[in-house]
């Protein structure tokens, strides 16, 4: 299978630091996955306009995994 793997990190700011709070991250992954499936997303860049549960795409935090 030749497919890109998307590994989103949903971070919250706490005490002036960004931190993944698993409960909130789990709640945000559902709407993101649902949106990707319903819209038939085939390019990960299409997820950059995701805005739900208080989370938005932040280019400064993006990295490419090999």
N, C-alpha and C positions, 0 to 999 in steps of 0.2 A: 504494500500500500504506500503510495506516494502522497503524503499529506503533511501539511504544516501543523505543528502542535502549538496550541495557544495555552499559556499558563498565566492567567490573570492573577494579580495580587491586589486584594482589596484592603487598603490600609486606612487607619484612622489616626488622626493626630491626637496624641495624649502626652501631656507634660512636655510640649514642644518637640516631640519625637514622633515619627511615623511608626505605627505598630499594626500588625495584623491581629485583629480580634476575631478569633475563629467563628464565633456565633454570628457576627455581622457579615463576615466574608462568605459564610455558607449561605446566608439569606440573599446575598447579592449574586452569587453564582447562578442560582435558579433563573432569575429574570434574564440574565445575560444569555444563558444557554437556550432558554425558551425563545428569545428574540432571534438568535442565530438560526434556530431550526425553522421557525415560522417564516423568516425572510429568505431562507435558503442560502445563507451566507456561505460563499466558497472562498472568499479572500479575507484573511484576518483583519486587514485594514478597515473593512466595513464595520468592525466592532468599535472603532475609535469614537464614534458618536454616541456610544452607550451612555446613558444618564439615568440611573435608577437607584433607589435606596440611598440616595445622597452621595453616590460615587460617580465620578467622571474620569475620562481618559486623561492621563498626564504624561505628555511626551517626554518630559525630563526624567521620568522614572522608567522609561522603556528600554529594554535591552534585547538583543538577538541572542538566542541560545543556539548553539550548533549541535 
